Amino acid sequence: MIRVALPKGRIAQEALKIFEKFLHSPLCFEDRKLILKQGEFEFMLVRNQDVPVYIQRGVADIGIVGLDILEEQQCPLVRLLDLEFGKCKIVIASPNGYQFNFSNPNLKIATKMTNITKDFFAKKALCVDIIKLYGSIELAPLVGMADAIVDLVETGNTLKQNHLKIDEVIMEISAYLVANENSFYAKKSQILAILKYFQTAIKE
């Protein structure tokens, strides 16, 4: 049995299309069901942020998760393949008219990705005041709580609507196929077969 953790939403749909071809069988979660069994596979739908937890704890053997989650949580998972879908980017953004300056010794940055933010500024040998938020990140610089934000951006429309601009791209993001370290060795032939199929599928 290979257990697969998938993030709810569009990335899961993209992944299931590939698994359908791999298994030669349609895959569809029944209404509100979170587990789908097909042959020797068991698929589970979880929040994107929770995918690494399910895999790290051995509840799932493999899974698909965004690079942003992998980098933020710094989980010891086997990164098998960049799937090249679910693309977006992590950026520094600030209000229109604000001159973002790395030399500002009192920078305040609002974000929900504190580890990625710390790592980025540490590499520049900069100490910044990082404000941890869980949502509506764009509001922080508009009300003066932060100078700028670090956030995930797909189209940039939300930034524009809130009169924010991109100052720097920290990281390009896409979905990754990952595996539990123990599963990768215990079920290596099965996982490598899946990997090989995905490598071919994303090139088509």
C-alpha positions in Angstrom: 0.0 0.0 0.0 1.3 3.4 -1.0 -0.4 6.3 1.0 -0.4 9.7 -0.7 -1.0 13.0 1.0 -2.5 15.7 -1.3 -3.2 19.3 -0.6 -6.8 20.4 -1.0 -7.5 22.4 -4.1 -6.1 22.9 -7.6 -2.7 21.2 -6.9 -4.5 18.0 -5.8 -6.6 18.0 -9.0 -3.4 18.4 -11.2 -1.7 15.5 -9.3 -4.8 13.3 -9.5 -4.8 13.7 -13.3 -1.3 12.2 -13.4 -2.2 9.4 -10.9 -5.3 8.5 -13.0 -3.1 7.8 -16.0 -0.6 6.0 -13.8 -3.3 3.7 -12.4 -5.4 3.6 -15.6 -8.4 4.5 -13.4 -10.5 7.5 -12.7 -9.9 9.1 -9.2 -12.6 11.2 -7.5 -13.1 11.9 -3.9 -16.8 11.5 -2.9 -18.5 14.6 -1.5 -16.7 15.7 1.7 -14.7 12.4 1.9 -11.0 12.8 2.8 -9.8 9.3 1.9 -9.9 7.6 -1.5 -8.7 4.0 -2.0 -7.8 2.7 -5.4 -6.0 -0.6 -5.7 -2.8 -0.5 -3.8 -3.1 3.3 -3.3 -4.7 5.3 -0.6 -5.1 9.1 -1.2 -5.8 11.5 1.6 -6.8 15.2 1.3 -5.2 17.5 3.9 -4.4 21.2 4.2 -1.3 22.2 2.3 0.5 23.2 5.5 -0.2 19.8 7.0 1.1 17.6 4.1 4.7 17.5 5.5 3.5 16.5 8.9 1.5 13.5 7.6 4.5 12.4 5.6 7.2 13.0 8.3 5.1 11.0 10.8 4.7 8.1 8.4 1.0 8.4 8.0 1.7 9.0 4.3 4.5 7.6 2.2 4.6 10.3 -0.4 2.8 13.6 -1.0 2.7 16.8 -3.0 3.4 20.1 -1.4 4.5 23.6 -2.3 8.2 24.5 -1.9 7.1 27.4 0.3 5.8 25.0 2.9 8.9 22.8 2.7 11.2 25.8 3.1 9.2 27.3 5.9 8.7 24.1 7.9 12.2 22.8 7.1 11.0 19.2 7.3 13.5 16.3 6.7 11.6 14.9 3.6 13.1 13.4 0.5 12.5 15.9 -2.3 11.9 13.7 -5.3 10.7 16.1 -8.1 9.8 19.7 -8.9 6.4 19.2 -10.6 6.5 22.6 -12.3 2.8 23.4 -11.5 1.2 25.4 -8.8 3.7 28.2 -9.6 3.8 31.4 -7.6 6.5 33.4 -5.8 7.5 34.7 -2.4 8.0 38.4 -2.5 8.8 41.5 -0.5 6.1 44.1 -1.1 5.5 47.6 0.3 3.0 50.4 -0.3 3.2 52.4 -3.5 5.3 55.5 -2.9 7.3 53.9 -0.2 11.0 53.5 -1.0 12.0 50.1 0.3 15.6 50.2 1.5 17.6 47.3 2.8 19.9 49.8 4.6 17.1 50.8 6.9 18.2 49.6 10.4 14.7 49.6 11.7 12.8 47.5 9.1 9.6 45.9 10.3 8.4 43.0 8.1 4.9 41.4 8.5 4.6 37.8 7.3 3.2 34.3 8.1 6.5 32.8 6.7 8.9 33.8 9.5 11.6 31.2 8.8 11.9 32.1 5.1 11.9 35.7 6.1 14.6 35.3 8.8 16.8 33.2 6.4 16.5 35.8 3.6 17.5 38.7 5.7 20.1 36.8 7.6 21.9 36.0 4.3 22.1 39.8 3.8 23.4 40.2 7.4 20.4 42.2 8.3 18.4 42.1 11.5 14.7 43.0 11.0 11.7 43.1 13.3 9.5 40.3 12.0 5.8 40.5 12.9 4.1 37.1 12.7 0.6 37.3 11.2 -1.8 34.6 10.1 -3.8 36.4 7.5 -4.6 39.7 5.8 -0.9 40.3 5.6 -1.4 43.2 3.2 -3.1 45.3 5.9 0.0 45.6 8.1 2.0 48.2 6.0 -1.2 50.1 5.2 -1.9 50.9 8.8 1.7 51.5 9.7 2.4 48.3 11.7 5.1 47.2 9.2 7.2 48.8 6.5 6.7 45.9 4.1 5.5 42.3 3.9 6.8 38.9 2.8 4.0 37.0 1.2 3.1 34.4 -1.5 2.0 36.0 -4.7 0.4 34.3 -7.7 -1.1 37.0 -10.0 -0.2 40.1 -7.9 -3.9 41.3 -8.1 -4.3 41.4 -4.3 -1.2 43.6 -4.0 -2.4 46.0 -6.6 -5.9 46.2 -5.1 -4.3 47.2 -1.8 -1.9 49.7 -3.4 1.2 47.6 -2.8 4.1 46.9 -5.1 6.7 44.1 -5.4 10.2 45.2 -4.3 12.0 41.9 -4.5 11.3 38.3 -5.4 12.7 36.0 -2.6 11.9 32.7 -4.2 10.1 31.1 -7.1 7.6 28.4 -5.9 6.1 25.3 -7.4 4.7 22.0 -6.1 7.1 19.2 -5.2 6.7 15.4 -5.0 8.2 14.4 -1.7 8.6 11.2 0.3 9.0 10.0 3.9 12.7 9.0 4.4 11.8 5.5 5.8 9.2 4.8 3.1 11.6 5.8 0.4 13.9 2.9 1.4 11.2 0.4 2.4 9.1 1.0 -0.7 11.8 2.3 -3.0 10.9 0.4 -6.2 7.2 1.5 -6.0 8.1 5.1 -5.2 10.7 5.2 -8.0 8.1 3.9 -10.5 5.8 6.8 -9.5 8.7 9.2 -9.7 9.6 8.0 -13.2 6.0 8.3 -14.4 5.7 11.9 -13.0 9.0 12.9 -14.7 7.6 11.8 -18.0 4.1 13.2 -17.4 5.3 16.8 -16.6 7.3 16.9 -19.9 4.3 16.0 -22.0 
